[in-house]
């Protein structure tokens, strides 16, 4: 089964198992959307907010001496937003109603986040093993620089 199809099936299944789950987003640590099962909310915006929220939570955990952050829980009057680490490359955001059985959700969503993290890491390892096609006209002029290589702005000449 294709990794994208398997990931989508996993996040859709969470909503079927727990009817108080109103949406799910899987995003990279950079805030880029990987997969979603939400309605009424722009999934790309939620992915970006989730990454920012996780980054802030990580800073809190480090400052408070709590070690590595595993999840954050945000409670509002109408429900919860819970962000779980999904391996070392992604995060799983779950939106729920206020009536959710939180211990049951945590049990299921933590296992889901672990499975998704494994799937993403395997897919990433497989993609890394695939050679990047080289194309002419870029890089040093002889076409030897792969298109997939990005240079951070801070390392470009003239930037300080």
Protein Blocks (a to p, Z undefined) as FASTA:
>chain_A
ZZklmmmmmmmmmmmmmmmbgbdcdddfkopafbdcdehiafklmmmmmmmmmmmmmmmm
mmnonojafbdcdddfkbccddddehjkbccdddddfkbcfklmmmmmmmmmmmmmmmmm
mmmmmmmmpccdddehiajonopacfklccdfklpghiZZ
